[in-house]
Amino acid sequence: MPEITVLRSIWIDATRERVWQAVTDENMLSQWYSPGSPWEIPELKVGEPAFFHHSPNAYHEGTEVVTMEATIDALDLLSRFSLRWVDEPTTVTSFILKEEDGGTLVTLTETGYDTEEDAKLTEEGYQLSLENLQAFVDGRSLPH
């Protein structure tokens, strides 16, 4: 069975530097990615760990915080930030930034899905996260 990849994109009226900071700074990432769910990125370097503490909220069912560990898999300054999840080594989440029309096109991909149903749920969640990123960078209230 072929591996299924989730892919979502959004254009943001900001420089790649500004968007890069929002995507790679643990404090900023914690504000928009899944509000209320903090990130820890002790060192922004390939091979280093990153931790996502997924907390219950309107978009994440559950009653307790689930900590997920990843390893920084790729880091191309202002272009690509990829995380490989320790418990699911075939799952790689990537933020890809490209200059486009005076702003930045952000593409979020995640590999490693076995079913279209699982991929669709993740895709819907990532669309919400990207809309939050756009609002965060624009200085607006987060929509989700």
N, C-alpha and C positions, 0 to 999 in steps of 0.2 A: 504494500500500500504506500503511495507516495506521501511524503511529509507535506503538511499544509502550513502555509505561512500567512499570518495576519499582516495587513499593510493598510495604514491610514496616513493621510497627509493633511496639512493645513498651512496656509500662507499667513505670515505675520509681518506687519508693518514695522520692522525693527531690524537692526544690524545683526549679522551672525554673531558678533561678539556678545551682544545683549542676550540673545536667545541661548547661546552656548552657556553663558553664566547661569541662566535659569534652569537649564537642563543638567548641569554638572555640579552646581553648588548644593550641598545637602540641605541647607536651610531653605533655599528657594524651591528646590525640588519637593521638599516636604509640604510646602504651602499649596502647590497646585496639582501635583500628580494624583494624589488621593487624599484630599484634605483631612487632617486628623491622624494620618498615618506617616510617622516620621521615617526619614532615611538617615543612615549613617554611612558616610564615605570617608573613612579615616585618611586615605591618601589617594589622590586622583592619579593613578598609575596602573598600567597594564599588569595583571597578575595579582593586584591587591584586592581585598574583599570589600564588598558593599553589603549593607543590611537594610532591608525594607521591613518595617514593623507594621504590617497590615492590620489596622484597627477596625472594629465594627463601625459601619456607617450606613447611610441610606443605600449605598451601592455595593456594600460588602456585607453579606449576611454572616452571622456568627455572634458569639458572645465574648470572645477573648481575642487578644492580640496574637497574630500569627507572624513570627519572625522568619523571613526568608533570606537566605544568604546567597549572594552571587559573587562571581569573580569578574573583575573588569577584563573583558576579552579583547577589546580594541579601543584605542583612544587616538584619534587623528584630530589634532587641534582645530577647532571651529568647524569640523566636518562630520565626525562620527564618534559616538560614545556607545559601546556595546557591553552588555552584561550577560554572562553565562550563569544560569541558575544551578547551584550546587546539587539540589535534590532532583533536578530535571536537567541533566547535562546536555540533552538535545535541544533544550529551550534557550534561545538567545534573543534578548531584547535589544534593539538598536535604535538610536536616534540619529538620523542623518540630516544634516543641515546643508542647504545650498542657497546661494544668493540667487534671487529671482525677482524681477520687476521692482527693484529698489528696496526689497525686503528680504525675508528669509522663508524658504519653503522647508518645513519640518516634516520628515517622513518617519513614522514610527513603525518598525517591523518586529514581528516576533515569530520565530520558527518553532517547529516541534509539535504541532498539533496532529492528532490522529483522526479526528472527526471534524466535519464541517460545522456541526453544532457547537462544539467547544470553541472553535475558531471564531464563530459568529458572536458568541457571548463576549469573548475577549475583544473583538473588533469594536463592538458597541461601547465597551468600557474605555477603550483607548480613544475613541472619538470624543467622549466626554472629557478625558484627560487633556487632549489636545485643545479643545475649546477652553478649558481652564488655563492652559499655558498661554494661549493667545490673549485672554483677558488679563492674566497676571502681568505679562510683558507690556500690555497696553495701559496698565494701571487701573483697570476696571475691576468691579466686584466679580468674583468667580461665579459662573452660571451653575456649576454642579458641585 
